[in-house]
Each structure stands twice: as C-alpha cells, then as structure tokens.
Amino acid sequence: MKVFLDDERVTPDGWTRVHWPHEAIRLLELGTVEEISLDHDLGDDDCGTGYDVILWIEEAVALRGFRPPKISVHSANSSARAKMEAGVLAIQRLELKQN
C-alpha cells in the first residue's frame, strides 16, 4: 500500500489518501505500507502535522524494531520540509544500525 498524507493536493493514482496523522499511523501499524508521502501543514495543527508521523516512525524503529516504508516529503513549507527530511535521515540511520 502507498499512503499519501495531505489536505489539499490531488492524490496520485495508486495511492491511498489520508488527511490526518492518526490515520497514517493506523495504516503503518498494520504493517502493509510500502511507501508513504507526507505533507506537513494539514490545515489544523491541533490534529497534528506530517512531522508527527515522522516522529512516530522514528520511535517505532528505535524501540520496537519497526521496519519503515520508503518515506518521501512533499511539503511546500521549506523549514518544515527540512525538519522532516532530517527525521527521515535519522530513521534511515537507525534502520542501518539494526541491520
């Protein structure tokens, strides 16, 4: 499964769209997500951001041996994008340590 977290963009063909971080995390917990693409700003920061998904994945890899999917960031928010991409690199480093 490919998961696309966004509040505005058109969902690419072949992807499952989710609007909120908790929806993306629920799918990740099922273990069937092969790829995930994340936006940061989702229209209601009280409901979370794409960065919350990065944090969940990082913790799951570090503490539970979770095998992360391929992760991409499609946020137009440049500072948030940089923060999220740094999180992706941290996840990749953790994964390498475990292998």
Backbone torsions as a table, in degrees:
resi	resn	phi	psi	omega
1	MET	NA	140.8	173.7
2	LYS	-110.9	129.5	-175.1
3	VAL	-114.5	132.6	-178.4
4	PHE	-119.8	108.9	179.9
5	LEU	-95.7	113.6	-178.8
6	ASP	-165.1	155.5	178.2
7	ASP	-106.5	-14.6	-174.0
8	GLU	-131.7	-40.1	-173.2
9	ARG	-65.4	156.9	175.6
10	VAL	-72.8	134.7	179.6
11	THR	-72.8	127.3	177.6
12	PRO	-62.3	150.9	176.8
13	ASP	-57.7	137.9	176.8
14	GLY	86.6	1.1	-179.0
15	TRP	-108.9	150.5	173.8
16	THR	-98.1	123.5	-177.5
17	ARG	-90.0	137.1	169.7
18	VAL	-129.0	153.3	-176.1
19	HIS	-104.5	-20.2	-173.2
20	TRP	-132.3	150.5	-179.6
21	PRO	-54.8	-40.8	-178.0
22	HIS	-62.9	-29.5	177.3
23	GLU	-70.0	-42.3	178.1
24	ALA	-63.8	-43.7	-179.3
25	ILE	-64.1	-40.0	178.1
26	ARG	-58.6	-42.3	178.7
27	LEU	-69.4	-39.2	177.2
28	LEU	-60.8	-38.9	-180.0
29	GLU	-62.8	-26.8	178.9
30	LEU	-70.9	-21.0	177.6
31	GLY	81.3	15.1	-177.2
32	THR	-109.3	3.5	-178.3
33	VAL	-84.7	121.3	178.8
34	GLU	-94.9	-27.8	-177.5
35	GLU	-151.1	143.2	178.2
36	ILE	-138.1	137.1	177.0
37	SER	-121.4	130.0	-169.0
38	LEU	-121.6	133.9	166.4
39	ASP	-95.3	156.7	177.9
40	HIS	-91.8	-59.8	-174.6
41	ASP	-83.1	117.5	-174.0
42	LEU	-114.5	12.2	174.3
43	GLY	95.1	-14.9	179.4
44	ASP	-154.6	92.8	-176.3
45	ASP	-60.5	-21.6	176.4
46	ASP	-65.8	-25.0	177.8
47	CYS	-91.1	-4.8	176.3
48	GLY	109.1	174.4	-179.8
49	THR	-132.2	172.6	175.6
50	GLY	-60.7	-28.2	178.5
51	TYR	-63.2	-30.3	176.9
52	ASP	-61.7	-34.1	177.7
53	VAL	-68.7	-42.2	176.6
54	ILE	-57.9	-47.0	-179.9
55	LEU	-61.1	-40.6	179.1
56	TRP	-63.5	-45.7	-179.7
57	ILE	-61.8	-45.4	-179.1
58	GLU	-59.2	-46.0	178.7
59	GLU	-64.1	-41.7	-179.2
60	ALA	-64.2	-38.9	177.6
61	VAL	-66.8	-46.8	-175.9
62	ALA	-67.9	-40.2	-171.0
63	LEU	-103.0	-24.0	-174.0
64	ARG	-124.5	5.7	179.8
65	GLY	68.9	22.3	179.2
66	PHE	-59.7	137.3	176.3
67	ARG	-96.1	110.1	-174.8
68	PRO	-73.9	151.6	173.6
69	PRO	-77.5	176.4	169.7
70	LYS	-64.9	131.6	-175.6
71	ILE	-119.2	130.8	171.9
72	SER	-130.1	157.3	-178.9
73	VAL	-120.7	126.6	179.0
74	HIS	-118.6	21.8	-178.7
75	SER	-70.6	140.3	175.0
76	ALA	-86.1	-9.9	178.5
77	ASN	-77.8	103.6	-169.7
78	SER	-62.3	-41.5	-179.5
79	SER	-70.6	-40.0	177.8
80	ALA	-67.7	-37.4	178.3
81	ARG	-60.5	-45.5	179.6
82	ALA	-61.0	-42.2	178.6
83	LYS	-63.5	-42.5	-179.8
84	MET	-67.4	-40.8	179.5
85	GLU	-66.0	-35.1	174.5
86	ALA	-63.4	-38.3	176.0
87	GLY	-63.7	-39.8	177.6
88	VAL	-62.2	-43.3	177.7
89	LEU	-61.8	-40.2	177.6
90	ALA	-62.7	-40.2	177.5
91	ILE	-62.7	-44.1	-179.9
92	GLN	-62.9	-39.6	177.4
93	ARG	-64.8	-42.4	177.7
94	LEU	-61.4	-42.0	-179.0
95	GLU	-64.1	-40.6	178.1
96	LEU	-63.5	-39.1	178.2
97	LYS	-62.1	-33.8	-176.3
98	GLN	-80.0	-18.3	-178.1
99	ASN	-93.3	NA	NA
